[in-house]
Amino acid sequence: MALITYADDLTFVQNLTPTWVKPQQVMLAHLLQALHERPSLYTSELARGPARWSA
């Protein structure tokens, strides 16, 4: 499985949403990166945030 970096996500978002202002693009890139790193889609896991995602 290939590792997707934040820079990859940001580049993808910037190409997908060229008319958005930079803070909007950055927020979407952060969301994508968080979704890549999550262990599951359980609401409780998403609410805890990345600090508790370590196995």
N, C-alpha and C positions, 0 to 999 in steps of 0.2 A: 504494500500500500504506500503510495507516494505521499510525502509530507507536503502539505500546502502551507506556505508561509503567509504572514500578514502582508508582505509586499506583493505577493501574488494576488491576494484578495483585493488589496487597494487598487492595483492595476486593472483588475477585472471590473471593479465598481466604477472606476474613472472612465473606462471605455463603455460601460453599460449606461451610465448616467452623466453624459457630458454637460448637460445644462444645469445640474445641481451645483450648489455652492460647496466648497471644500469641506466644511464641517459636516454636511449631510453625507457626503461620500465617505468621510472617515468613520462616522457612526455606523453606516451600513457595513463597511469593511470590518469594524470591530465585532459587529453582530455575526457576520459570516465566520470570522475567526473563532468566536466563542462556540458557534455551532459545530465547527470542525473538531474542537477540543473536548466537547462534552462526552461523558461516558454513556449517557442515555437521554431520552426525551422526557423522562419523568419530571413533572412540574416541581417536585421537591428538590430534585438535583439542580434544575435550572435556577431555582430561587436561591440556592446556597451559594452559587457563584464558583469561579475557578479555584479559589483557595481550598475548597474541599473536594475537588475532583480527583485528587491524587489517589491512586489505588492502594 
